[in-house]
Amino acid sequence: MISAFITNLGKYNEGELCGEYLNLPATTEDVKALLSRIGVDGVIYEEIFITDYETKINGLNNLGEYENIGELNYLASLLADMDKYDLERFEAAAAFDDNNYSVKNLINLTQNLDNFDFYPDVHDYDDLGRYLIYECGFINLSDQVEPYFDYQAYGRDFADSETCKFINGGFMWQCYNEFEEFYDGYDIPDEYRIFSYPDPVEKMPMKQQLDMFSKMAAVHSETSKLAPSHEDRI
């Protein structure tokens, strides 16, 4: 549902772009394996950031560089469980006012889709007027009135009086405003908490251990060069 390019921040600051796409939803083992491949070991290199996203889902325009991996996994898991219509409603609702949708709000949006109706086959005011009358049953037209009825004007009047928008190739109507907060932005359910560093050094293959010790020695050497000598401190 969402692919995030996870980048080793320490190596990036050293001038090396070392990263890889993580496909979400994911597991803890997926994360540990990816971090190991990009050199984030929790010892020398601990920090990451996200340099790119790929997704076919519209409305995910505000995902940032330092999003919480567990929170993104939570969102992606909820999206993966949606049927086609709910996903269409989510995309249209997320694009409806994308400036207000953080990852927290996007998660909450998945649980508030009943506030929205999305009509994918309604493309203009005439379509809207006909849909409201013949599909929603808003008014009954007699056989004598029907040939002369101005569907376009009826659709425009409805749109002017409601919170709605033509978007994503259809028509989105926010029919209720009772947005309930299911997720507070802090307590990510345990099943979605997937961030974990690779296994400790003693569990690593010997070659990987040697590589790590070599890097640690290089870092120590550079630090020693930068540190003032005893004479300099006097």
N, C-alpha and C positions, 0 to 999 in steps of 0.2 A: 504493500500500500504506500509506504514511504521509504525512500532510500536516502540515507544521510552519509555524506562523505566525512568520516571521522579522521581528524588530522592530529598528529603528534605535535603539540604546541612547543615543546622544548626544541625539537629538531627544526621546526619552522622558524623559531627565533635564531637558530644557528645557520639559517639559509637553506635548509633542505625541506622540501615538501614531501612528507612521508605520511600517506593516508590511504584509506580504502573505504568503499561504500559498504554500509551496514544496512541490510534489508530488514525493515521492520514490518510486522512483529518479528521479534527474535528471541533467542534464549540466552541465558547466562553463558553457556558454553560458546555460543556464537560470538559474544562480546569478548570473552577471554581469548579466543583464538585470533580474532581480528587485532586486538591490542598487542598480542604477542608478535603478530606479523609486522605491525608498524612500529614496534620498538617501545611501546608504552608498557613498562615493567612494574611500575609502582615503587621503584627504587631510585633509578636515575631519572627516568622520564615518567612523570605522574599525570600531567595535565593534557587535556585534549580540547579541541574546539571543532566546530562543524563548518566546513568551507563551501559546501554545496548541498542542495537537495534535488532529488528527482522523484516526481510523483505524477500520476495521471489524474489525480483528484483535484478538481478546481477549488479555489478558495483558500488554499494553504500558502498564502503569499507572504505571511509575516513571520515565518519560522526563522529564528535567529542563530547566531554563531555559538551561543553558549546555552542552548536548551538542555534540559535534563534528559538523559537517555531513557531513564525509566518512564518519565512523563510522555515522551514521544512514543515509547513502546505501548503505553496505556492507550493513547489516542489511536495508534495504528491498529491495535487489537480490537477496539470498539468499531472502527471503520470496517475491518475485515469481517465482522459478524453481521454487517448490514445487508439487507436485500437491495435489489436494484432501485426500487422506488425511494427507500429511505436514503440511499446514497445520493440520489438525485436531489432530494430535499435538503440533505446536508450541504451539498455543493452550492446549491442556490442560496441557502441561508447564510453560509459562510461568505459568499461573495456579495451578499446583500449589503453588508456593512463591514468590509474586511478590516477596516482600521481598528475595530474594537475587539478583534478575535485573537487573543493570546492562546497558547496551547491549553492553558487552564480553561479558557472560555470555549475553545473548540471541543474539549472533552465534555463540558457541561452542555454544549449545543447538541451533542449526540443523544443526550437524554431529554432534550426539550423539543424534539422535532414535531411533536403534535401541535406546537404553536404555529406551524407553517403548513400551508397547502401549496403544492407546486403542480402547475399544469403544463407539461412539456409540449403539448400540441397547440397551445395558445400563443400566437405570435404578434397579434395586433389587437386594437380595440374591437374590431368587428368580431374576431374570433372569441374575444373575451365575453362580449355581449351574448353571443350564441351559446357559449359554454355555460354561462350563468343561468340562462333561461332553460336550455334543453337538457343539460347534465345536472345542474344544481337545483333546478326547479324554483328559481327565485320568483318568477311571475309566470302566470298562465296567459298565453295569447290565444285569442279566438281566431277562427279560420278567416274571419273578415279583416282582422287587424294585422295578422301575421305578414301578409305581402307588403305592407306599408311601414312595418316597424323599423326604426333606425337602430340597428344593433350596435353600430359604431358609437353613436352618441351614448347609448346605454352603458356600453363598456367603459367609455371615457369617464362618465359620471361616477361609475363605481370606483374606478382607479383613483379619481381625484378625492374621493371621500375615505379611502382606506390606506393602510400602510402596505404598499405593494410596489412591484417593479417588474418590468420585462427584463429578464436576465437568463443567461445560460441557454438561450434558444427557446425559453418558455416564459411562464408568468408565475411569479412568486407572490403569495399573499400571506402576510403575517396576521393570522386570524385571531390569535390570543397573545397577550403580553405577560403571561404569568411565568416568567423565566425562573426556574428553580435551580439553586446551586447544589449539585450532588457532590462535587469535588471542590475542596477548599484551596487547592494549589500546593498543598504540603503533604498530606497523607496519601501517598501513592500506594494502592493495594500491593501487598507483598508479591503476588504472582506476576506483577509487571516490573518489579525491581530487578533489572538484569545486569546493571553495571558491576563488574568485578575485574580486578587485575588478574593477570595470568598467575599460574601456580607459583609458590615461593621457589627461590633459587635451588633449594635442595631437591626439589622434585623435577628440575629441568634436566634435559639431556646434557652430558658432559660438555659438548661443543658449545651449547647455549650458555652454560655456566661460565666457560672460559671467555666467551665473547663479552658477557656482562662484566666479569672481573677486569677485562682489558679496558672497557669503557670507563669503569669506575676509576681505574688507575690513571687514565688520561684526564678525567675531570679533576682528580686530586692534583695531578701535575700542573694543570692550568691554574688551579686555585692557589697552589704554592707559589707560582710565579707572580701572581697578583698580590699576594700577601706581603706586607712590609717586613723587611729583615729586622733582626734585633737592633742593629746599629741605627736603622731608619727610625725606630720607635723611640730612641733615646733623645 
